[in-house]
Amino acid sequence: MKIISWNLLHRDGAALADVERLVHEQQPDVLLMQEVTTAFEALPRLVGGHYAQTPLPGRRHGLAAWTREAMTRTPGIVHLPSGAVVHRICQIVDLGGFSAANVHLSQGQLLNRRQLRHVADHLPLHAAILGDYNLVGPPMLAGFQDVGPRQNTHRMSDLVPLRLDRCLTRGLICLKADVLDRGSSDHRPIMVELVRASEVRRPPPMPRLFGQWAGDTARAWSSKRDLVRPKRFSRSSG
């Protein structure tokens, strides 16, 4: 399943036309967005699919999920441990084989890691957490793997490059990961292709013919040694 996550930058960032172009060019199955305003509610009329948006408490922007296929249920909302200014939430989308959490975490490095643990507690065994982590350094989330692209996704004050946009997974395998053009936003979208670990085909076991050949070869060499082994003669007394 191809999933893209993008922080749009709600004030002067990506416009509806930018997101429309991204969907047409990349053909994702799922698009998770952060800092989304009500202007993007028109997205399904432009590209089809299904759309669900939830604002952050007391803010004009929030989280949104677009899916190509119909969602099995309305995305769940989890309220996260909050900082002094912004109250954060998480949007959990049931994708059938696994769930994807859409997050925009706080900037405090202890707080955003606590928020990650809170999100993980609300996810099933097979799950992914994507979004703007606002996190520097390792996430330190037990049971999850950081499978997102390793390139920087944000440039703070147009000077300091940072890898803020991440993808952590549990029970999934990432087949591909990349960063895309940021357009008018200050974040670059990240793209991952995920499958459940049980869906990955394992290589077939080695045929027994090899074992039989190895055994026959060993026996042949053993017989050859017996043929060329010199015989011992005992010295007779005379």
Secondary structure, 3 states (H helix, E strand, C coil): CEEEEEECCCCCCCCHHHHHHHHHHHCCCEEEEEEECHHHHHHHHHHCCEEEEEECCCCCCEEEEEECCCCCCCCEEEECCCCCCCCCEEEEEECCCCEEEEEECCCCHHHHHHHHHHHHCCCCCCEEEEEECCCCCCCCCCCCEECCCCCCCEEECCCEEECCEEEEEECEEEEEEEECCCCCCCECCEEEEEEEHHHCCCCCCCCHHHHHHHHHHHHHHHHHHHHHCCCCCCCCCC
